[in-house]
Amino acid sequence: MSDAHLVLDPRLIVAPINRRLFGSFVEHLGRSVYNGIYEPTHPSADADGFRQDVIELVKELGVTTIRYPGGNFVSGFRWEDSVGPREARPVRLDLAWHSTETNEVGLHEFAGWLDKVGGELMMAVNLGTRGPLAALDLLEYCNVHSGSTLSEQRRTNGRSEPFGITMWCLGNEMDGPWQLGHRSADDYGKLAAMTAAAMRQLDPGLELVACGSSSASMPTFGDWERTVLTHTYDTVDYISCHAYYEERDGDLGSFLASAVNMDKFIETVVATADFVKAVKKSSKTMYISFDEWNVWYLSRFENVDKITDIATWPRAPRLSEDVYSLADAVVFGNLMISLLKHADRVTSASMAQLVNVIAPIMTEPGGPAWKQTTFYPFALVSRLARGVTLLPVLSGPTYETRDFGEVPEVDAVSTWDKESRASATFFVNRSQTESCTVTLDHAAVGQATSVTVQTLTDSDFYAANTREEPHRVHMNALEYSMEGDTIRVIVPPVSWTAVSVNF
């Protein structure tokens, strides 16, 4: 058995924890919306057609800001299609996912659903096939109280008060050749800067997100950020990051260390943004919106035959409905640790996605909804992480990986809430063979009055929750020992653990 040591010191503050770190993402993709959050014929459906069992799970998950309506979908989206009487809304072919979009759920319906779950709307505008004028029209429709044609149209459509959307994404993954309207960093940067400036003329208080790279493996990564920020630095507040991880070639060791890649990704984007800041001699700090992140078995999706016959583009097909294992959840929880460790610069994040599509919540039409393994780390971190993130002072064993070289077996982060004198520590054991004794040293805080330890583990690293076995993998209480100013926990191989302490 190996040993790791972690110091809890409230003087080592990284940054306050922004609640937007616990955001999610709903795209008009697959069964995310239709037969996901919305199913009027379901026994649990409310008067608006939304599944109440899903609403309760979303509340339990604790998501905050929700990015909408895409994603790749937004680059072909005409927002006007999604408002007004449902029977008059056009049916469109969605080129992003080769599906048929009915627009039955649109802006008003989704905003109403957000009211039910207590979420904040983060709106994406189409800079793939549209531009500043359409973005301005949407902003006017959403945020102007009354008196203009578009604001009065919103009121006629049933929303007398503005939506009051603060956070806006200027397009999506414009560096990707798969994107409708894909363009160079220089061309996108000019368009984004123009759109941002125009939107601020209407509403100076907006928070705007420019598209960063769709992954750190893109050939333009780094130079894309530098070029885009050179154009947009003065007019936007965030640069986005997107990252998805999967186990490849049976290399579980590298997969379990995926957060090492996320750490490097964030730090590289921060360095690039700070370079542009220095060149511009600006006093402004650029923040990161990590508005797509998750475990996603993209290789499985790419190997499926694409829908090509325009006459057969289905409505709400089953796309990217990954079934997550324990190992996936451990990696997922480790990615949350990475986001918290960088809370000084990552102040918004959107776990992609929320229901059915690479999601922590699954549903069956007319049937049950259940929690995937990834539900548990997200729900616990969202509930327990309060106050500030603390700088991890961690020592422990390492192991060798194919993709990342030598990496720590244990990764961890702690949070501290001064007002309630409560801390939460989240750590992962990446070892596939060894349990680890983790010692949490809290001498800098004082005497612990109560301790709760929960872990996510299973003897089968690939165990998953399914419709047939919805509770196979779940959080379990874990024994601990206390001696003086330390708490000791023995964590099993391939596990994710949360320790909450009151002082």
LOGU-850207 format. One record per residue (C-alpha): residue number from 1; x, y negated, z. Coordinates in Angstrom, 2 decimals, padded with zeros to 5 digits, m for minus. Example, Ala and Ser with C-alpha at 12.3 -4.5 7.8 and 13.67 -1.06 7.14 Angstrom:
[pt 1 [012.30 004.50 007.80]]
[pt 2 [013.67 001.06 007.14]]
//
This chain:
[pt 1 [000.00 000.00 000.00]]
[pt 2 [001.26 m003.46 m000.91]]
[pt 3 [001.02 m006.69 001.08]]
[pt 4 [000.09 m010.24 000.14]]
[pt 5 [000.07 m013.41 002.25]]
[pt 6 [m002.09 m016.50 001.71]]
[pt 7 [m001.92 m019.74 003.71]]
[pt 8 [m005.08 m021.76 004.32]]
[pt 9 [m003.97 m025.36 004.81]]
[pt 10 [m006.57 m028.16 004.47]]
[pt 11 [m003.79 m030.71 003.95]]
[pt 12 [m002.90 m029.17 000.58]]
[pt 13 [m005.83 m030.59 m001.39]]
[pt 14 [m006.00 m030.08 m005.16]]
[pt 15 [m009.25 m031.98 m005.77]]
[pt 16 [m012.92 m032.18 m004.80]]
[pt 17 [m015.04 m029.43 m006.36]]
[pt 18 [m017.39 m030.83 m009.01]]
[pt 19 [m020.68 m028.92 m009.01]]
[pt 20 [m020.59 m028.96 m012.81]]
[pt 21 [m017.91 m026.26 m012.58]]
[pt 22 [m020.79 m023.83 m012.05]]
[pt 23 [m022.53 m024.59 m015.32]]
[pt 24 [m023.74 m022.21 m017.99]]
[pt 25 [m024.75 m022.18 m021.63]]
[pt 26 [m027.96 m021.35 m023.51]]
[pt 27 [m027.72 m021.16 m027.29]]
[pt 28 [m030.34 m020.26 m029.85]]
[pt 29 [m028.52 m016.99 m030.45]]
[pt 30 [m029.88 m013.46 m030.31]]
[pt 31 [m032.24 m012.92 m027.36]]
[pt 32 [m030.89 m015.72 m025.21]]
[pt 33 [m034.01 m017.88 m025.60]]
[pt 34 [m036.68 m015.67 m027.18]]
[pt 35 [m037.26 m012.47 m025.18]]
[pt 36 [m034.72 m013.88 m022.73]]
[pt 37 [m035.84 m016.93 m020.81]]
[pt 38 [m039.02 m017.20 m022.88]]
[pt 39 [m041.52 m014.35 m023.36]]
[pt 40 [m045.15 m015.51 m023.19]]
[pt 41 [m046.54 m011.95 m023.21]]
[pt 42 [m044.41 m010.75 m020.28]]
[pt 43 [m046.30 m009.86 m017.07]]
[pt 44 [m044.22 m012.41 m015.14]]
[pt 45 [m044.59 m015.25 m017.68]]
[pt 46 [m045.81 m018.56 m016.31]]
[pt 47 [m048.24 m020.92 m018.03]]
[pt 48 [m045.41 m022.22 m020.24]]
[pt 49 [m044.34 m018.76 m021.39]]
[pt 50 [m041.16 m018.56 m019.30]]
[pt 51 [m040.30 m015.38 m017.43]]
[pt 52 [m040.51 m016.07 m013.72]]
[pt 53 [m038.31 m013.09 m012.87]]
[pt 54 [m035.56 m014.68 m014.97]]
[pt 55 [m036.15 m018.08 m013.35]]
[pt 56 [m035.65 m016.54 m009.91]]
[pt 57 [m032.42 m014.82 m010.99]]
[pt 58 [m031.10 m018.06 m012.52]]
[pt 59 [m031.81 m019.85 m009.24]]
[pt 60 [m030.02 m017.11 m007.31]]
[pt 61 [m027.07 m017.34 m009.69]]
[pt 62 [m026.70 m021.00 m008.77]]
[pt 63 [m026.00 m022.53 m012.18]]
[pt 64 [m025.89 m026.31 m012.42]]
[pt 65 [m025.33 m027.99 m015.79]]
[pt 66 [m026.53 m026.00 m018.81]]
[pt 67 [m025.15 m026.69 m022.27]]
[pt 68 [m027.73 m026.57 m025.08]]
[pt 69 [m028.61 m025.70 m027.92]]
[pt 70 [m025.19 m024.46 m029.09]]
[pt 71 [m022.66 m023.33 m029.86]]
[pt 72 [m022.33 m022.55 m033.53]]
[pt 73 [m026.09 m022.98 m033.84]]
[pt 74 [m025.84 m026.74 m033.32]]
[pt 75 [m023.83 m027.34 m036.52]]
[pt 76 [m026.92 m026.58 m038.62]]
[pt 77 [m029.47 m027.91 m036.14]]
[pt 78 [m031.94 m030.66 m037.01]]
[pt 79 [m033.16 m031.88 m033.64]]
[pt 80 [m036.37 m033.24 m035.17]]
[pt 81 [m037.41 m029.62 m035.84]]
[pt 82 [m037.58 m028.96 m032.08]]
[pt 83 [m040.08 m031.66 m031.05]]
[pt 84 [m043.73 m032.39 m031.74]]
[pt 85 [m046.64 m029.97 m032.00]]
[pt 86 [m045.44 m026.37 m032.11]]
[pt 87 [m047.73 m025.43 m034.95]]
[pt 88 [m046.16 m028.15 m037.11]]
[pt 89 [m042.54 m027.25 m036.42]]
[pt 90 [m040.62 m025.79 m039.36]]
[pt 91 [m039.18 m022.29 m039.42]]
[pt 92 [m035.51 m022.45 m040.38]]
[pt 93 [m032.78 m020.02 m041.37]]
[pt 94 [m029.88 m020.23 m038.94]]
[pt 95 [m026.64 m019.82 m040.90]]
[pt 96 [m024.54 m019.43 m037.76]]
[pt 97 [m026.09 m016.13 m036.68]]
[pt 98 [m028.03 m015.11 m039.81]]
[pt 99 [m031.30 m015.29 m037.91]]
[pt 100 [m034.68 m016.95 m038.33]]
[pt 101 [m035.36 m019.82 m035.92]]
[pt 102 [m039.03 m020.58 m035.20]]
[pt 103 [m038.38 m023.68 m033.06]]
[pt 104 [m041.11 m022.43 m030.73]]
[pt 105 [m038.82 m023.41 m027.85]]
[pt 106 [m037.44 m026.90 m028.44]]
[pt 107 [m036.10 m029.85 m026.54]]
[pt 108 [m039.20 m030.52 m024.42]]
[pt 109 [m039.74 m026.87 m023.55]]
[pt 110 [m036.11 m026.30 m022.61]]
[pt 111 [m036.00 m029.45 m020.49]]
[pt 112 [m039.16 m028.25 m018.74]]
[pt 113 [m037.49 m024.89 m018.07]]
[pt 114 [m034.48 m026.70 m016.61]]
[pt 115 [m036.79 m028.51 m014.22]]
[pt 116 [m038.00 m025.11 m013.02]]
[pt 117 [m034.47 m023.79 m012.34]]
[pt 118 [m033.02 m027.08 m011.08]]
[pt 119 [m030.42 m027.51 m013.82]]
[pt 120 [m028.90 m030.52 m015.59]]
[pt 121 [m029.11 m030.69 m019.37]]
[pt 122 [m025.82 m031.02 m021.25]]
[pt 123 [m026.80 m031.78 m024.85]]
[pt 124 [m024.76 m030.98 m027.95]]
[pt 125 [m025.12 m033.09 m031.11]]
[pt 126 [m024.62 m031.84 m034.64]]
[pt 127 [m021.36 m033.16 m036.09]]
[pt 128 [m021.04 m030.23 m038.48]]
[pt 129 [m023.69 m031.11 m041.07]]
[pt 130 [m024.84 m034.44 m039.62]]
[pt 131 [m023.24 m037.53 m038.10]]
[pt 132 [m023.60 m040.71 m036.03]]
[pt 133 [m027.08 m041.71 m037.20]]
[pt 134 [m028.72 m038.41 m036.21]]
[pt 135 [m026.86 m038.51 m032.87]]
[pt 136 [m028.12 m042.04 m032.23]]
[pt 137 [m031.68 m041.04 m033.11]]
[pt 138 [m031.55 m038.11 m030.70]]
[pt 139 [m030.07 m040.29 m027.96]]
[pt 140 [m032.78 m042.91 m028.46]]
[pt 141 [m035.48 m040.23 m028.39]]
[pt 142 [m034.09 m038.75 m025.18]]
[pt 143 [m032.90 m041.70 m023.11]]
[pt 144 [m034.74 m044.90 m024.06]]
[pt 145 [m037.74 m045.44 m021.81]]
[pt 146 [m040.19 m046.93 m024.29]]
[pt 147 [m040.78 m049.60 m026.89]]
[pt 148 [m038.92 m048.10 m029.86]]
[pt 149 [m040.35 m045.80 m032.48]]
[pt 150 [m038.42 m042.75 m031.29]]
[pt 151 [m038.98 m043.34 m027.58]]
[pt 152 [m042.68 m043.76 m028.24]]
[pt 153 [m042.62 m040.55 m030.27]]
[pt 154 [m041.21 m038.76 m027.21]]
[pt 155 [m043.99 m040.20 m025.07]]
[pt 156 [m046.59 m039.10 m027.62]]
[pt 157 [m045.01 m035.63 m027.49]]
[pt 158 [m045.74 m035.42 m023.77]]
[pt 159 [m042.72 m036.84 m021.97]]
[pt 160 [m043.44 m040.32 m020.65]]
[pt 161 [m040.16 m040.60 m018.73]]
[pt 162 [m036.79 m040.32 m020.52]]
[pt 163 [m034.86 m037.07 m020.33]]
[pt 164 [m031.96 m039.11 m018.94]]
[pt 165 [m029.23 m036.89 m020.39]]
[pt 166 [m025.80 m038.04 m019.23]]
[pt 167 [m023.41 m035.46 m020.70]]
[pt 168 [m023.15 m034.97 m024.47]]
[pt 169 [m020.94 m032.69 m026.58]]
[pt 170 [m019.75 m034.19 m029.85]]
[pt 171 [m020.18 m031.10 m032.00]]
[pt 172 [m018.88 m027.59 m031.42]]
[pt 173 [m015.66 m025.74 m032.34]]
[pt 174 [m014.95 m027.96 m035.31]]
[pt 175 [m011.48 m026.39 m035.63]]
[pt 176 [m013.03 m023.05 m036.63]]
[pt 177 [m013.37 m022.06 m040.31]]
[pt 178 [m016.57 m020.22 m039.33]]
[pt 179 [m018.20 m023.51 m038.35]]
[pt 180 [m020.65 m025.27 m040.65]]
[pt 181 [m018.93 m028.55 m041.48]]
[pt 182 [m015.50 m027.33 m040.37]]
[pt 183 [m012.92 m030.03 m040.93]]
[pt 184 [m009.37 m031.04 m040.05]]
[pt 185 [m008.45 m032.51 m036.69]]
[pt 186 [m007.91 m035.90 m038.32]]
[pt 187 [m011.31 m035.91 m040.02]]
[pt 188 [m013.13 m034.62 m036.95]]
[pt 189 [m011.31 m037.04 m034.65]]
[pt 190 [m012.40 m040.00 m036.78]]
[pt 191 [m016.02 m038.77 m036.88]]
[pt 192 [m016.12 m038.07 m033.15]]
[pt 193 [m014.65 m041.48 m032.32]]
[pt 194 [m017.17 m043.20 m034.59]]
[pt 195 [m020.07 m041.26 m033.07]]
[pt 196 [m018.90 m041.85 m029.50]]
[pt 197 [m018.55 m045.59 m030.05]]
[pt 198 [m022.01 m045.78 m031.60]]
[pt 199 [m023.64 m043.80 m028.77]]
[pt 200 [m021.98 m046.02 m026.18]]
[pt 201 [m023.46 m049.07 m027.84]]
[pt 202 [m026.86 m047.65 m026.98]]
[pt 203 [m025.95 m046.20 m023.58]]
[pt 204 [m022.53 m047.17 m022.11]]
[pt 205 [m022.90 m044.81 m019.16]]
[pt 206 [m022.76 m041.57 m021.15]]
[pt 207 [m020.14 m038.88 m020.48]]
[pt 208 [m018.88 m037.59 m023.83]]
[pt 209 [m017.00 m034.38 m024.68]]
[pt 210 [m014.76 m034.14 m027.76]]
[pt 211 [m014.14 m030.72 m029.31]]
[pt 212 [m010.86 m029.14 m028.34]]
[pt 213 [m009.60 m025.86 m029.74]]
[pt 214 [m011.98 m022.92 m029.86]]
[pt 215 [m009.19 m020.78 m028.39]]
[pt 216 [m005.53 m021.03 m027.48]]
[pt 217 [m004.76 m018.54 m030.27]]
[pt 218 [m005.89 m020.90 m033.04]]
[pt 219 [m002.99 m021.86 m035.34]]
[pt 220 [m003.79 m025.55 m034.84]]
[pt 221 [m003.91 m025.34 m031.02]]
[pt 222 [m002.06 m028.19 m029.37]]
[pt 223 [m001.74 m030.29 m032.47]]
[pt 224 [m005.54 m030.29 m032.74]]
[pt 225 [m005.88 m031.74 m029.23]]
[pt 226 [m003.16 m034.33 m029.86]]
[pt 227 [m004.74 m035.51 m033.10]]
[pt 228 [m008.34 m035.55 m031.85]]
[pt 229 [m007.42 m037.37 m028.65]]
[pt 230 [m005.34 m039.91 m030.57]]
[pt 231 [m008.61 m040.93 m032.25]]
[pt 232 [m011.01 m040.48 m029.32]]
[pt 233 [m009.05 m041.13 m026.12]]
[pt 234 [m010.66 m044.51 m025.44]]
[pt 235 [m014.22 m043.41 m026.19]]
[pt 236 [m014.62 m039.92 m024.64]]
[pt 237 [m014.33 m038.54 m021.11]]
[pt 238 [m013.56 m034.88 m021.77]]
[pt 239 [m011.77 m032.60 m024.18]]
[pt 240 [m013.32 m029.12 m024.37]]
[pt 241 [m011.69 m025.71 m023.95]]
[pt 242 [m013.18 m022.39 m025.06]]
[pt 243 [m011.78 m018.96 m024.15]]
[pt 244 [m013.05 m015.40 m024.29]]
[pt 245 [m011.23 m012.29 m023.10]]
[pt 246 [m011.59 m008.56 m023.72]]
[pt 247 [m009.66 m005.38 m023.07]]
[pt 248 [m007.74 m004.40 m026.19]]
[pt 249 [m006.12 m001.08 m027.11]]
[pt 250 [m006.85 000.38 m023.68]]
[pt 251 [m004.44 m002.10 m022.05]]
[pt 252 [m006.28 m002.63 m018.78]]
[pt 253 [m003.21 m004.11 m017.09]]
[pt 254 [m003.02 m007.05 m019.48]]
[pt 255 [m006.78 m007.50 m019.46]]
[pt 256 [m006.85 m007.76 m015.67]]
[pt 257 [m004.30 m010.58 m015.96]]
[pt 258 [m006.38 m012.62 m018.42]]
[pt 259 [m006.52 m015.55 m016.01]]
[pt 260 [m002.78 m016.03 m016.56]]
[pt 261 [m003.69 m017.01 m020.11]]
[pt 262 [m006.46 m019.33 m018.91]]
[pt 263 [m004.04 m021.05 m016.51]]
[pt 264 [m001.55 m021.67 m019.31]]
[pt 265 [m004.32 m022.83 m021.67]]
[pt 266 [m005.53 m025.44 m019.19]]
[pt 267 [m002.04 m026.63 m018.33]]
[pt 268 [m001.11 m027.01 m022.01]]
[pt 269 [m004.23 m029.06 m022.75]]
[pt 270 [m003.57 m031.22 m019.69]]
[pt 271 [000.03 m031.82 m020.84]]
[pt 272 [m001.16 m032.74 m024.35]]
[pt 273 [m003.82 m035.13 m023.01]]
[pt 274 [m001.28 m036.76 m020.72]]
[pt 275 [001.12 m037.15 m023.67]]
[pt 276 [m001.56 m039.06 m025.58]]
[pt 277 [m002.26 m041.10 m022.45]]
[pt 278 [001.41 m042.06 m022.25]]
[pt 279 [001.65 m042.94 m025.93]]
[pt 280 [m001.43 m045.15 m025.65]]
[pt 281 [m000.17 m046.63 m022.38]]
[pt 282 [m003.61 m045.92 m020.96]]
[pt 283 [m004.61 m045.87 m017.31]]
[pt 284 [m007.45 m043.46 m018.04]]
[pt 285 [m007.26 m039.76 m017.19]]
[pt 286 [m008.77 m037.26 m019.59]]
[pt 287 [m010.67 m034.38 m018.02]]
[pt 288 [m011.47 m030.91 m019.35]]
[pt 289 [m014.90 m029.48 m020.00]]
[pt 290 [m014.28 m025.71 m020.18]]
[pt 291 [m017.69 m025.36 m021.75]]
[pt 292 [m017.37 m021.81 m023.07]]
[pt 293 [m015.68 m019.04 m021.09]]
[pt 294 [m016.39 m015.40 m020.40]]
[pt 295 [m015.49 m011.81 m021.15]]
[pt 296 [m016.73 m011.15 m024.69]]
[pt 297 [m015.98 m008.05 m026.76]]
[pt 298 [m015.78 m010.01 m029.98]]
[pt 299 [m014.03 m007.14 m031.73]]
[pt 300 [m017.18 m005.04 m031.33]]
[pt 301 [m019.33 m007.78 m032.82]]
[pt 302 [m016.97 m008.32 m035.74]]
[pt 303 [m017.05 m004.63 m036.60]]
[pt 304 [m020.86 m004.60 m036.89]]
[pt 305 [m022.25 m005.06 m040.38]]
[pt 306 [m023.44 m008.62 m040.79]]
[pt 307 [m027.00 m009.41 m041.85]]
[pt 308 [m026.59 m010.59 m045.44]]
[pt 309 [m029.96 m010.19 m047.15]]
[pt 310 [m031.72 m013.55 m046.76]]
[pt 311 [m035.09 m011.80 m046.84]]
[pt 312 [m034.29 m009.80 m043.71]]
[pt 313 [m032.90 m012.40 m041.32]]
[pt 314 [m034.65 m011.35 m038.09]]
[pt 315 [m036.13 m013.36 m035.26]]
[pt 316 [m034.24 m012.97 m031.96]]
[pt 317 [m032.12 m009.95 m032.92]]
[pt 318 [m030.01 m008.13 m030.35]]
[pt 319 [m026.60 m009.77 m030.76]]
[pt 320 [m023.55 m009.62 m028.49]]
[pt 321 [m025.39 m007.92 m025.64]]
[pt 322 [m022.25 m006.75 m023.91]]
[pt 323 [m022.69 m004.38 m020.96]]
[pt 324 [m020.19 m005.46 m018.32]]
[pt 325 [m018.14 m003.05 m016.24]]
[pt 326 [m016.53 m003.50 m012.85]]
[pt 327 [m013.23 m004.31 m014.59]]
[pt 328 [m014.98 m006.99 m016.65]]
[pt 329 [m016.43 m008.52 m013.48]]
[pt 330 [m013.03 m008.54 m011.77]]
[pt 331 [m011.56 m010.43 m014.73]]
[pt 332 [m014.60 m012.71 m014.79]]
[pt 333 [m014.17 m013.50 m011.10]]
[pt 334 [m010.48 m014.15 m011.68]]
[pt 335 [m011.36 m016.68 m014.39]]
[pt 336 [m013.48 m018.49 m011.80]]
[pt 337 [m010.44 m018.58 m009.52]]
[pt 338 [m008.47 m020.16 m012.36]]
[pt 339 [m011.11 m022.86 m012.89]]
[pt 340 [m011.11 m023.70 m009.18]]
[pt 341 [m007.32 m023.89 m009.08]]
[pt 342 [m007.46 m026.59 m011.75]]
[pt 343 [m010.34 m028.57 m010.22]]
[pt 344 [m008.28 m031.76 m010.50]]
[pt 345 [m008.67 m031.71 m014.28]]
[pt 346 [m011.38 m029.15 m015.04]]
[pt 347 [m014.46 m030.94 m013.73]]
[pt 348 [m017.07 m029.25 m015.91]]
[pt 349 [m017.40 m025.65 m017.09]]
[pt 350 [m020.06 m023.58 m018.82]]
[pt 351 [m020.07 m019.82 m018.45]]
[pt 352 [m021.27 m018.51 m021.81]]
[pt 353 [m023.97 m017.41 m021.84]]
[pt 354 [m026.84 m017.08 m019.36]]
[pt 355 [m029.36 m014.42 m020.47]]
[pt 356 [m028.86 m011.30 m022.66]]
[pt 357 [m026.07 m012.71 m024.87]]
[pt 358 [m022.73 m011.96 m023.11]]
[pt 359 [m024.69 m012.75 m019.97]]
[pt 360 [m024.90 m012.04 m016.24]]
[pt 361 [m028.67 m011.53 m016.58]]
[pt 362 [m030.27 m008.93 m018.85]]
[pt 363 [m033.91 m008.39 m019.78]]
[pt 364 [m036.09 m005.98 m021.66]]
[pt 365 [m039.18 m007.20 m023.56]]
[pt 366 [m042.18 m006.44 m021.37]]
[pt 367 [m039.82 m004.81 m018.89]]
[pt 368 [m037.41 m005.61 m016.08]]
[pt 369 [m034.64 m008.13 m015.64]]
[pt 370 [m031.44 m007.14 m013.84]]
[pt 371 [m028.04 m008.38 m012.74]]
[pt 372 [m024.92 m007.45 m014.63]]
[pt 373 [m021.68 m006.96 m012.68]]
[pt 374 [m020.56 m010.50 m013.56]]
[pt 375 [m023.58 m011.96 m011.76]]
[pt 376 [m022.04 m011.35 m008.35]]
[pt 377 [m018.77 m013.32 m008.52]]
[pt 378 [m020.52 m016.31 m010.10]]
[pt 379 [m023.33 m016.38 m007.55]]
[pt 380 [m020.95 m016.10 m004.59]]
[pt 381 [m018.49 m018.73 m005.81]]
[pt 382 [m021.31 m021.13 m006.65]]
[pt 383 [m022.76 m020.68 m003.16]]
[pt 384 [m019.58 m020.63 m001.09]]
[pt 385 [m017.17 m023.00 m002.86]]
[pt 386 [m017.77 m026.37 m001.23]]
[pt 387 [m015.72 m029.46 m000.49]]
[pt 388 [m012.24 m029.30 m002.00]]
[pt 389 [m009.97 m026.75 m003.63]]
[pt 390 [m006.74 m026.08 m001.77]]
[pt 391 [m003.36 m025.45 m003.34]]
[pt 392 [m002.75 m021.67 m003.16]]
[pt 393 [000.32 m020.77 m001.09]]
[pt 394 [000.45 m017.11 m002.01]]
[pt 395 [003.11 m014.42 m001.95]]
[pt 396 [002.77 m010.79 m002.92]]
[pt 397 [003.75 m007.99 m005.31]]
[pt 398 [003.95 m008.26 m009.09]]
[pt 399 [003.56 m005.90 m012.03]]
[pt 400 [004.60 m005.87 m015.68]]
[pt 401 [002.12 m006.42 m018.50]]
[pt 402 [002.43 m006.08 m022.25]]
[pt 403 [000.88 m009.44 m023.04]]
[pt 404 [001.99 m011.70 m020.18]]
[pt 405 [005.15 m010.19 m018.78]]
[pt 406 [005.46 m010.05 m015.00]]
[pt 407 [002.33 m011.24 m013.20]]
[pt 408 [001.09 m011.24 m009.58]]
[pt 409 [m001.00 m008.28 m008.49]]
[pt 410 [m003.05 m010.59 m006.27]]
[pt 411 [m004.43 m013.94 m007.42]]
[pt 412 [m006.35 m016.20 m005.06]]
[pt 413 [m007.74 m019.62 m004.29]]
[pt 414 [m009.29 m021.21 m001.18]]
[pt 415 [m011.79 m023.99 m000.69]]
[pt 416 [m012.38 m026.16 002.37]]
[pt 417 [m015.42 m028.14 003.44]]
[pt 418 [m014.35 m030.58 006.13]]
[pt 419 [m017.88 m031.57 007.11]]
[pt 420 [m019.05 m028.05 007.93]]
[pt 421 [m015.56 m026.77 008.80]]
[pt 422 [m016.10 m023.81 006.50]]
[pt 423 [m013.67 m022.21 004.06]]
[pt 424 [m014.04 m019.69 001.29]]
[pt 425 [m011.23 m017.64 m000.19]]
[pt 426 [m011.59 m015.65 m003.38]]
[pt 427 [m008.99 m013.13 m004.47]]
[pt 428 [m008.52 m010.35 m006.95]]
[pt 429 [m006.43 m007.20 m006.73]]
[pt 430 [m005.22 m006.38 m010.26]]
[pt 431 [m003.45 m003.18 m009.28]]
[pt 432 [m005.00 m000.05 m010.77]]
[pt 433 [m003.44 002.29 m008.19]]
[pt 434 [m002.70 000.47 m004.94]]
[pt 435 [m004.83 m001.09 m002.25]]
[pt 436 [m003.39 m004.29 m000.86]]
[pt 437 [m003.37 m005.74 002.64]]
[pt 438 [m004.12 m009.44 002.25]]
[pt 439 [m003.27 m011.60 005.25]]
[pt 440 [m005.04 m014.96 005.43]]
[pt 441 [m003.10 m017.35 007.67]]
[pt 442 [m005.38 m020.07 009.04]]
[pt 443 [m003.12 m021.55 011.73]]
[pt 444 [m003.39 m024.98 010.10]]
[pt 445 [m007.18 m024.94 010.62]]
[pt 446 [m007.67 m023.39 014.04]]
[pt 447 [m009.68 m020.62 015.59]]
[pt 448 [m012.16 m018.79 013.38]]
[pt 449 [m015.66 m018.49 014.85]]
[pt 450 [m017.21 m016.24 012.21]]
[pt 451 [m015.94 m014.25 009.24]]
[pt 452 [m017.74 m012.53 006.38]]
[pt 453 [m015.92 m010.39 003.81]]
[pt 454 [m017.54 m008.99 000.66]]
[pt 455 [m015.93 m007.10 m002.18]]
[pt 456 [m016.89 m005.93 m005.66]]
[pt 457 [m015.37 m002.54 m006.39]]
[pt 458 [m016.14 000.96 m007.63]]
[pt 459 [m014.23 004.23 m007.92]]
[pt 460 [m014.95 004.06 m011.67]]
[pt 461 [m013.42 000.87 m013.08]]
[pt 462 [m015.81 001.09 m016.02]]
[pt 463 [m018.99 001.53 m013.99]]
[pt 464 [m021.75 m000.85 m015.09]]
[pt 465 [m025.28 m001.92 m014.23]]
[pt 466 [m027.88 m000.82 m016.76]]
[pt 467 [m031.66 m000.71 m017.00]]
[pt 468 [m031.49 002.88 m015.71]]
[pt 469 [m029.00 002.03 m012.93]]
[pt 470 [m029.40 m001.70 m012.23]]
[pt 471 [m027.69 m001.58 m008.83]]
[pt 472 [m024.73 000.71 m009.52]]
[pt 473 [m022.16 m002.08 m009.00]]
[pt 474 [m022.79 m004.72 m006.34]]
[pt 475 [m021.13 m006.61 m003.51]]
[pt 476 [m020.33 m004.60 m000.38]]
[pt 477 [m019.30 m005.68 003.09]]
[pt 478 [m015.62 m005.02 003.78]]
[pt 479 [m013.98 m004.45 007.13]]
[pt 480 [m011.37 m006.90 008.39]]
[pt 481 [m009.20 m007.43 011.45]]
[pt 482 [m008.29 m010.63 013.29]]
[pt 483 [m005.10 m011.26 015.22]]
[pt 484 [m004.19 m014.72 016.45]]
[pt 485 [m004.43 m017.10 013.50]]
[pt 486 [m004.69 m014.43 010.82]]
[pt 487 [m007.38 m012.40 009.13]]
[pt 488 [m006.35 m009.14 007.46]]
[pt 489 [m008.33 m007.43 004.75]]
[pt 490 [m007.45 m004.24 002.88]]
[pt 491 [m008.75 m004.67 m000.67]]
[pt 492 [m009.07 m001.68 m003.02]]
[pt 493 [m007.56 m001.46 m006.53]]
[pt 494 [m009.30 m003.43 m009.29]]
[pt 495 [m011.50 m005.46 m006.98]]
[pt 496 [m012.75 m009.00 m006.44]]
[pt 497 [m013.23 m010.21 m002.87]]
[pt 498 [m014.76 m013.23 m001.14]]
[pt 499 [m013.89 m014.21 002.43]]
[pt 500 [m015.98 m016.92 004.07]]
[pt 501 [m014.85 m018.32 007.43]]
[pt 502 [m016.36 m020.85 009.81]]
[pt 503 [m014.08 m022.69 012.25]]
//
